[in-house]
Amino acid sequence: MEPLIDQDRSFEKLAVSGRLFHGRTFENCTFTRCDLSNTDFANSKFIDCTFNGCDLSMIKLRGVSMQNADFKECKLLGVDFSACSEMLFRVRFDHCMLDHSVFVKRRMSKNRFTKCSLKGVDLSGTELNEAVLDNCDLQDAVFERTQLRKADLTTAFNFRIDPESNELAGARFSVNGALGLLDKYRIVIE
């Protein structure tokens, strides 16, 4: 039987795609170039963990606690982060592919996304106050009742955000990016 708690461990090139890891705790662990795609981590905990160059596409996160999880150069296609436990939820993404992932109603204030692909991501009802989306591609991302107060989107691109259905007070945009705020009006700016 595998231990239920892994602490201060490094996992390299671990290939466990499609396996079940229910109720496990990973604390201060590093995952490097691991294939965790389609793996079911229901009711597990990731505390102070780092993922480097891993494939976590379509992982199952029902009831998972993500407390200070860093993802660097990872592939996280179609991941439903809204299924995670809300308590102490804290994640950071650097050079990650998060296309078609879901963050519905997540509290992610002051969160940072750096050079990430967020195409088709659902951010409905998400709290992203003071968050930074640095050089992120937000093509077809869904912003509906999203809180973006004081968020920094000055280098983000390909987004369409309706100012009437999202909270944008103090949010920062570049001049070119601000055009994504006018899309619904179908006006021509030359």
N, C-alpha and C positions, 0 to 999 in steps of 0.2 A: 504494500500500500504506500502511495506517495505521501510525503509529509504535507500537512495542511498549511504550514507556515514556512515560507522561504524568506530568509533575512540576509542582507548583505551578500547576495549571490550575483554572479554574472552568468548570463545565458548567451551563448554565441552559436549562431546558425542552427538554432533549435527549430525543427520542422514538426509542428503538431497540428497542422491544418485540419479542421473539422472535429477535433477532440473536445471532450468535456472536462472542464476544470471548475466545478462548482464549489463555492465556499472556501476558496483558497485565499491566503493572505501573502502578498508579495511586498516586503518592506525594504526600502533602500536597495532595490535590485536594478540591474542594468540588463537590457535585452539588446543584443547587437545582431543585425542581419538575420532575424528570426522570421519564420513563416508561421504566423498565428492566424492567418485568414480563416474565416468561417468557424473559429473556435468559440465555444460557449463558456464564458466566464461568470455565469449567473451567481450573484450574491458573493462575489470575491472582492478583495480589497487590493488596491495598488497605492501604496503610501511611499512618497518620495522616490518614485521609480523613473527611469529614463529608458526611452526606446530609441535606438539609433538604426536607421536604414531598415526598419522592419516592415513587413506586409501584414497589416491588421484589417484588411478589407473584410467587410461583412461580419466582423466579430459580434457576438451577442453579449450585451452589457446589462441585462435585466438585474436591477438591484446592486450593481457594481459600485463600489466606492472608489472614486478617483481623487486622491488627495495629493496634490503636487505631482502630477504626472507630466513629464516633458517628452515631447515627440519631435525628433529631428530626422529630416529626410525620410519620413515614413509614408507609406501608402495606406490610407484609411478610407477607402471608397465605400459609400453606403453604410456608414456606421451610425447607429441611432444613440447618440449621447444623451438624448432626453430620457432614455430608460435607466440611466445611472441614478444612484442615490444623490439627493440634493445636498446632504450634509457634507460640508467642507470640500465641495466640488471645486477643483482647481486644476486646470490643464493649460499647457502652452504648446504652441506649434511653430516649428521653424523649418521652412523649406518642405512642407508636407503637401500631399495630394489628398484633399478631403472631399472631392467631388461627390455630390448627392448624399452627403451625410446630414444628420438631423440634430439640431440643437434647440428644438422647440421648448420654450419656457425655461431655459437654463439661466442661472444667475452667473454671469461671466464678466462682471464689471472689472475694469483694469486688466483684462486679459490681453494677451499679445499673440497675434498671428503675423509671422514674418515670412514673406515671399511664399505664400501658400496658394494653391489652386482650390478655390471654394465654389466651383461651378455647380449650380443647381442645389446649393446647400439651403436648408430650410432654417431660417432664423426667426420664425414667427414667435412673437411674445418673449423673445430672448432679451435679457438685460445685458447690454454691452456698454454701459456708461463708462466713460474714460478708457475704453478699450482702444488698442492700436491695431489697425489692419494695414500693415506696412507692405507695400508692393504686392497686394493680393488681388487675384483675378476673381471677381464676384459675378461673372456672367450667369444670368438666370437664377441668381440667389434670391430667395424669397424673404422680403422684409415686410412684415405685417404686424403692427402693434409692437414693433421692436424699439427698445429704449437705447438711443445712441447719444444721450446727453454727454457733451464734452468728448466724444469719441474722435479719434484721429483717423480720417480716411483720405488724407492729402495725397498719398501715393497709391491708394487703391484704385482699381479700374474695372470697367465693364459692368458697373452696378446701375440698377434702377431702383430708386427709393422714393416713395410717395411721401412728401412732407406732411400731407394731411392725415396719414394713417400711421405715422411713426413719430417718436419723440426725438427731435434733433437739436434742441436748445444747446448752443455752445459747441456743436459738432464742427469739425474742421474738414474742409474739402478744398481741392485745388480748383482753379478756374475751369479746367477741362472736365474734371470730375463732377463739378456742380451741374453740368448738363444732364447727368443722370438723375437729377432731382426734378428736371422739367419734362422728362420723357412722356409722362401721361397727358401733357397738354398738347402734344403733337405740333409744337411750334417749330419754325425753322430759324436757326441761328446761324448767321454767316459771318 
